[in-house]
Every structure is written in structure tokens, then in C-alpha cells.
Amino acid sequence: MTLTEMACAVLETADAREKTTLSRRLAADWFAARRGEAAPIEVGTATPPDIPARPAKPDLLSPRDVPRRKPGTPEGRKALLHAVGHIELNAVDLHWDIIARFGHIPMPMGFYDDWVKSADEEARHFQLIEDCLAEMGSFYGDLPAHLGMWRAAQDTGRDVLGRLAVVPMVLEARGLDVTPGMIEIFRKAHDPAAQKAVAALEVIYAEEVHHVAYGSKWFHFLCGREDIDPKEAFHALVKRYFHGALKPPFNEEKRAEAGIPPDFYWPLTQGNPAG
């Protein structure tokens, strides 16, 4: 298979555990080829599905219809972890989709390395969260989930700069803002299942910085190649494709570590004249 065909194979796999296991196996195949330990794999081109295959559960609801639970309760912590698992599973598809959907655009091989690595890590993140849910007597699909997770992919399906701006540089950067607070919620719970979740979330938090950084790196690369101002392009693309203003507080330290300075996101907050 070509790399884009490998990406489509993941996107077309419905079962969550099978999808994430396949993601990890194909990532290992890609990097074995890149190290010269297996036959070379061409990038190729492919036609990915508009919407990835999904398991029968969870039920997908409009954001306003997803039940709100107090995070300090066992049910609230379970719901919080289930939401994280849903995000991670969607991230697996998002990272393979950028490879499959934009394989026709000439890019350095490092571009594909970064997104295959991200897809591999997101698959591992999902499996870590799924193990934590099992520790709580739950599973992925036990609760309803957010319907709108794939909207950003559909909106930016023909615009690689838009995809990079909205998915890693907005949506995944938001994860850097909120994950420390989630870790603290589970740390305060003290029970063994909650502490297992702390360990999983700390792994996710550390690795998500790199995913945001890949987005920033390749966004700036393409802006440089097309001779356009990255900050102006980012503001225009987020206003075009992201629905709503960006919401502080921001994790400015981790965003800076990922290559996103404050003048990229503060002007897009609600009430700001530029937002």
C-alpha cells in the first residue's frame, strides 16, 4: 500500500480498538520503511471518505444536548475521560486524513513523518484512556459524545493551510489550555483509577505539545513557500473556518513552546476588535 492508502484503511475502520491498533501497526510499518528496514513506501494519492467509519456507539449528539456532569464526582470524572477518549479517536482520523486528503500537494517527507507519528501517538492516547475507563467500570461508547468533532475536517477539506490553522493550531492548542485543569481534577480524587487517569493525561499533555508544534511548523513552511504573512493568514483562516471566538485563559507557555505566539490567538478572542 501507499501511505495515502494506509491512511484510508484507518479512516475506513469502524471499531475504535481496531482503528487504533491498525493506526499503530501502519505507523510502525512506515517508520520501518523510512529507516530502511523494509521496502520503501510511496506517498501516493487517494480519495479518503468524507466522514470516517465510526462504531455504533457512542451516540453522537449536538454539543448542547451532551449531558453536563459535575467533574468532582465519579460520574463526572468518567464523563470527562469519555470525552477525552472521543477527542483522541477523532484525532487519529484527523492526522491520517491530512495525509490522505492532501497527498497530491508536494511536501517534504518530514511532513508525513510528523503526522504519522502524531496518528500513532493519538492511537496510543485513546488506548490509554480506554484502559482508564475500564478501570472505572466503563468503556468508550458507554456515554453520548460530541457530534461536531469532524466539522473542522469537512470545512477545511480543500484547504491544507486552513486545516493546519484550525485543527492543530486551534483545536489541539485548546487541549494545552484545559488539560492541566483536568489532571488536577483527577489528582484530587486520590482513588487508584483516578491516579491511573492522571498518568495517562500527563502523557497526553506532553505529546500534544508536539502535535501543535507540527501544525505551526508546516503552516509557517507553506506560508513561506507561498510568500504570505503567517499571522495574517492564520487570522483570516480561523475567522473563515472556526465557528466562534477563541476563549481564554490560554496556556501561553505551552503555546509558545509549540511555536504559537500570543499575537496569533489573542486578536481572535471575543470582544477584541480584530476578533
C-alpha positions as CSV (number, residue, x, y, z in Angstrom):
1,M,0.0,0.0,0.0
2,T,1.0,3.6,-0.5
3,L,1.0,5.9,2.6
4,T,-2.3,7.5,1.5
5,E,-3.9,4.1,1.0
6,M,-2.7,3.2,4.5
7,A,-4.4,6.4,5.8
8,C,-7.6,5.5,4.1
9,A,-7.5,2.0,5.6
10,V,-7.5,3.6,9.1
11,L,-10.3,6.0,8.1
12,E,-12.4,3.2,6.8
13,T,-12.1,1.1,10.0
14,A,-15.1,1.5,12.3
15,D,-14.3,-0.3,15.5
16,A,-12.3,2.0,17.8
17,R,-9.8,-0.6,19.2
18,E,-9.3,-2.0,15.7
19,K,-8.8,1.5,14.2
20,T,-6.2,2.5,16.9
21,T,-4.4,-0.9,16.6
22,L,-4.2,-0.5,12.8
23,S,-3.0,3.1,13.2
24,R,-0.2,1.9,15.4
25,R,0.8,-1.0,13.1
26,L,0.8,1.1,9.9
27,A,2.8,3.8,11.7
28,A,5.4,1.1,12.6
29,D,5.4,-0.1,9.0
30,W,6.0,3.5,7.7
31,F,8.9,4.1,10.1
32,A,10.5,0.7,9.4
33,A,10.5,1.7,5.7
34,R,11.9,5.1,6.5
35,R,14.7,3.5,8.4
36,G,15.5,1.2,5.5
37,E,14.4,-1.9,7.4
38,A,11.6,-2.6,4.9
39,A,10.7,-1.8,1.3
40,P,10.1,1.9,0.6
41,I,6.5,3.1,0.8
42,E,5.4,5.8,-1.7
43,V,3.1,8.6,-0.5
44,G,0.8,8.2,-3.5
45,T,-2.7,9.8,-3.7
46,A,-6.0,8.5,-2.5
47,T,-9.7,9.5,-2.0
48,P,-10.5,9.4,1.7
49,P,-14.1,9.1,2.9
50,D,-15.9,12.4,3.7
51,I,-16.7,11.0,7.2
52,P,-14.5,8.3,8.7
53,A,-16.1,5.0,9.7
54,R,-17.4,5.1,13.3
55,P,-18.5,2.5,15.8
56,A,-22.3,2.1,16.5
57,K,-21.7,3.7,19.9
58,P,-21.3,6.3,21.3
59,D,-24.5,8.1,20.3
60,L,-23.4,11.4,18.8
61,L,-25.3,14.5,20.0
62,S,-25.3,18.2,19.3
63,P,-23.0,19.9,21.8
64,R,-25.9,21.5,23.7
65,D,-27.5,18.1,24.1
66,V,-24.5,16.3,25.7
67,P,-25.3,16.0,29.4
68,R,-23.3,18.1,31.8
69,R,-21.9,16.3,34.9
70,K,-20.0,17.7,37.9
71,P,-16.3,16.9,37.3
72,G,-15.7,16.3,41.0
73,T,-18.0,13.3,41.1
74,P,-17.1,9.7,40.0
75,E,-19.7,10.0,37.2
76,G,-18.3,13.4,36.2
77,R,-14.8,12.1,36.0
78,K,-16.0,9.1,33.9
79,A,-17.8,11.5,31.5
80,L,-14.7,13.7,31.3
81,L,-12.5,10.8,30.4
82,H,-15.0,9.5,27.9
83,A,-14.9,13.0,26.2
84,V,-11.1,12.9,26.1
85,G,-11.3,9.4,24.5
86,H,-13.7,10.7,21.9
87,I,-11.3,13.6,21.1
88,E,-8.3,11.2,20.8
89,L,-10.1,8.8,18.5
90,N,-11.1,11.7,16.2
91,A,-7.5,13.0,16.3
92,V,-6.4,9.6,15.0
93,D,-8.6,10.1,12.0
94,L,-7.7,13.8,11.6
95,H,-4.0,13.1,11.4
96,W,-4.4,10.3,8.8
97,D,-6.9,12.4,6.9
98,I,-4.4,15.3,6.4
99,I,-2.1,12.7,4.8
100,A,-4.8,11.1,2.6
101,R,-6.6,14.3,1.6
102,F,-3.5,16.4,0.7
103,G,-1.2,13.7,-0.6
104,H,-1.3,15.4,-4.0
105,I,0.5,18.5,-2.6
106,P,4.3,18.2,-2.9
107,M,5.7,18.2,0.7
108,P,9.0,17.2,2.3
109,M,9.0,13.7,3.8
110,G,9.2,15.2,7.2
111,F,5.6,16.4,6.8
112,Y,4.4,12.8,6.5
113,D,6.7,11.6,9.3
114,D,5.2,14.2,11.7
115,W,1.6,13.3,11.0
116,V,2.2,9.5,11.0
117,K,3.9,9.9,14.4
118,S,1.0,12.0,15.6
119,A,-1.5,9.5,14.5
120,D,0.4,6.7,16.2
121,E,0.5,8.7,19.5
122,E,-3.2,9.6,19.3
123,A,-4.0,6.0,18.9
124,R,-1.9,5.2,22.0
125,H,-3.6,8.0,23.9
126,F,-7.0,6.6,23.0
127,Q,-6.0,3.1,24.3
128,L,-4.6,4.6,27.5
129,I,-8.0,6.4,28.1
130,E,-9.9,3.3,27.2
131,D,-7.9,1.3,29.8
132,C,-8.7,4.1,32.4
133,L,-12.4,3.8,31.6
134,A,-12.3,0.1,32.1
135,E,-10.7,0.7,35.5
136,M,-13.8,2.8,36.3
137,G,-16.2,0.1,35.1
138,S,-16.9,1.9,31.8
139,F,-15.9,1.8,28.2
140,Y,-15.8,4.0,25.1
141,G,-19.4,4.2,23.8
142,D,-20.9,4.0,27.3
143,L,-21.9,7.7,27.2
144,P,-23.0,10.0,24.4
145,A,-20.4,12.2,22.7
146,H,-20.0,15.4,20.7
147,L,-21.4,15.3,17.2
148,G,-19.3,18.3,15.9
149,M,-15.8,16.8,16.1
150,W,-15.4,16.2,12.4
151,R,-16.8,19.6,11.3
152,A,-13.4,21.2,11.1
153,A,-12.1,18.5,8.8
154,Q,-15.1,18.9,6.5
155,D,-14.8,22.7,6.4
156,T,-11.1,22.5,5.5
157,G,-11.2,19.5,3.2
158,R,-9.9,21.5,0.3
159,D,-7.6,23.9,2.1
160,V,-4.4,22.5,3.7
161,L,-3.5,25.8,5.3
162,G,-7.0,26.1,6.8
163,R,-6.7,22.5,8.1
164,L,-3.3,23.3,9.8
165,A,-4.6,26.5,11.2
166,V,-7.9,25.1,12.7
167,V,-7.0,21.6,13.8
168,P,-3.6,21.6,15.4
169,M,-3.2,25.4,16.0
170,V,-6.7,26.0,17.4
171,L,-8.4,22.7,18.5
172,E,-5.3,20.9,19.7
173,A,-3.8,24.1,21.2
174,R,-7.1,24.3,23.2
175,G,-6.1,20.9,24.7
176,L,-2.9,22.5,26.1
177,D,-5.1,25.1,27.8
178,V,-7.5,22.7,29.5
179,T,-5.5,19.5,30.2
180,P,-3.7,20.8,33.3
181,G,-7.1,21.6,35.0
182,M,-8.3,18.0,34.1
183,I,-5.2,16.5,35.6
184,E,-5.8,18.4,38.8
185,I,-9.4,17.1,39.0
186,F,-8.2,13.5,38.9
187,R,-5.3,14.1,41.2
188,K,-7.6,15.4,43.9
189,A,-9.7,12.2,43.7
190,H,-7.0,10.0,45.3
191,D,-8.5,6.7,44.2
192,P,-6.4,4.3,42.1
193,A,-8.5,4.7,39.0
194,A,-8.2,8.4,39.1
195,Q,-4.4,8.2,39.6
196,K,-4.1,6.0,36.5
197,A,-6.0,8.7,34.7
198,V,-3.5,11.3,35.9
199,A,-0.6,9.3,34.4
200,A,-2.5,8.9,31.1
201,L,-3.3,12.6,30.9
202,E,0.2,13.6,31.7
203,V,1.5,11.5,28.7
204,I,-1.2,13.1,26.5
205,Y,-0.3,16.6,27.7
206,A,3.4,16.2,27.0
207,E,2.9,14.7,23.5
208,E,0.1,17.1,22.4
209,V,2.6,20.0,22.5
210,H,4.5,18.3,19.7
211,H,1.3,17.9,17.6
212,V,0.5,21.6,17.9
213,A,4.2,22.3,17.0
214,Y,3.9,20.2,13.9
215,G,0.9,22.3,12.8
216,S,2.7,25.5,13.4
217,K,5.9,24.3,11.7
218,W,4.1,23.2,8.5
219,F,1.8,26.2,8.5
220,H,4.8,28.5,8.5
221,F,6.5,26.4,5.9
222,L,3.6,26.7,3.5
223,C,3.2,30.4,4.2
224,G,6.9,30.9,3.4
225,R,6.6,28.8,0.2
226,E,3.7,30.9,-0.9
227,D,5.2,34.2,0.3
228,I,2.3,35.1,2.6
229,D,2.3,36.6,6.1
230,P,1.6,33.7,8.5
231,K,-0.1,35.8,11.2
232,E,-2.4,37.5,8.8
233,A,-3.1,34.2,7.1
234,F,-3.8,32.5,10.4
235,H,-6.3,35.2,11.5
236,A,-8.1,35.1,8.1
237,L,-8.3,31.3,8.1
238,V,-9.5,30.9,11.7
239,K,-12.2,33.5,11.0
240,R,-13.3,31.7,7.9
241,Y,-13.3,28.1,9.3
242,F,-13.6,28.2,13.1
243,H,-17.1,28.8,14.4
244,G,-16.8,31.2,17.3
245,A,-14.1,33.3,19.1
246,L,-11.1,31.7,20.8
247,K,-11.6,31.6,24.6
248,P,-9.0,32.4,27.2
249,P,-7.4,31.5,29.6
250,F,-4.6,30.4,27.3
251,N,-1.6,28.3,28.3
252,E,0.8,30.8,26.9
253,E,3.9,28.9,28.0
254,K,3.0,25.7,26.2
255,R,1.6,27.5,23.2
256,A,4.9,29.4,22.9
257,E,6.8,26.1,23.2
258,A,4.7,24.8,20.3
259,G,5.6,27.9,18.2
260,I,2.3,29.9,18.5
261,P,2.9,33.4,19.9
262,P,0.2,35.4,21.7
263,D,-0.3,37.8,18.8
264,F,-1.7,34.8,16.8
265,Y,-4.5,34.0,19.2
266,W,-5.4,37.0,21.4
267,P,-6.7,39.1,18.5
268,L,-9.2,36.3,17.8
269,T,-10.9,36.4,21.3
270,Q,-14.4,37.6,21.8
271,G,-14.7,41.4,22.2
272,N,-11.3,42.1,20.6
273,P,-11.7,44.5,17.6
274,A,-9.7,42.0,15.5
275,G,-11.6,39.0,16.6
